[in-house]
Amino acid sequence: MLEALKPRIISIIDQEASVESRLQDICKLLKADIPYYDWVGFYFRNGEREELKLGPYAGAPTDHTIIPFGKGICGQVAVSGKNFVVPDVRAQDNYIACSITVKAEIVVPLFVNGENIGQIDIDSNTPDPFTGADELFLEFVNQKVAEIL
């Protein structure tokens, strides 16, 4: 399923649309086509501030439009620059709850020229759904996104 989406990701990246529109299309595609991706969004460093700002996303609206570095899973990835897979969000001390239905989360950093400039964040209402295949696929997505940033 994930491999089959790669050509569609490339097709979206290759469009003439704005970067924001292409990122929105990627979010919509992932949410629609991967049953356990219930919320898909991009966060980006907010200028020189030590915080992330919500970019395009697909899923329920969130109050978490600004996340300080180090806070929550996204904020931890902003600091570490490493993938973070959370099989059970209830077991995480430093978790920011977006919705009571969320059971698991995966965050993969987005690098441009070796700099961690943001991330893709996926929430799932399914317990422990993410595998190494999800990590590799989201790394691929971010590599493609980096080409247009």
CORHU-V680868 format. One record per backbone hydrogen bond with DSSP energy under -1.0 kcal/mol. CO is the residue of the C=O (numbers start at 1). NH is the residue of the N-H. Records with the same first field share a line. If there is no record, write none. Layout:
CO: NH / NH
This chain:
2: 5
3: 6
5: 9
6: 10
7: 11
8: 12
9: 13
10: 14
12: 15
18: 22
19: 23
20: 24
21: 25
22: 26
23: 27
24: 28
25: 29
26: 30
27: 31
28: 32
29: 33
30: 34
34: 37
39: 123
40: 58
41: 121
42: 55
43: 119
44: 53
45: 47
46: 49
49: 51
50: 69
51: 46
52: 67
53: 44
56: 42
58: 40
63: 65
65: 54
67: 52
68: 71
71: 75
72: 76
73: 77
74: 78
75: 70 / 79
76: 80
77: 81
84: 107
86: 105
87: 128
88: 91
89: 92
99: 102
103: 89
104: 124
105: 86
106: 122
107: 84
108: 120
110: 117 / 118
112: 115
115: 112
117: 45
118: 110
119: 43
120: 108
121: 41
122: 106
123: 38 / 39
124: 103 / 104
131: 135
132: 136
133: 137
134: 138
135: 139
136: 140
137: 141
138: 142
139: 143
140: 144
141: 145
142: 146
145: 148
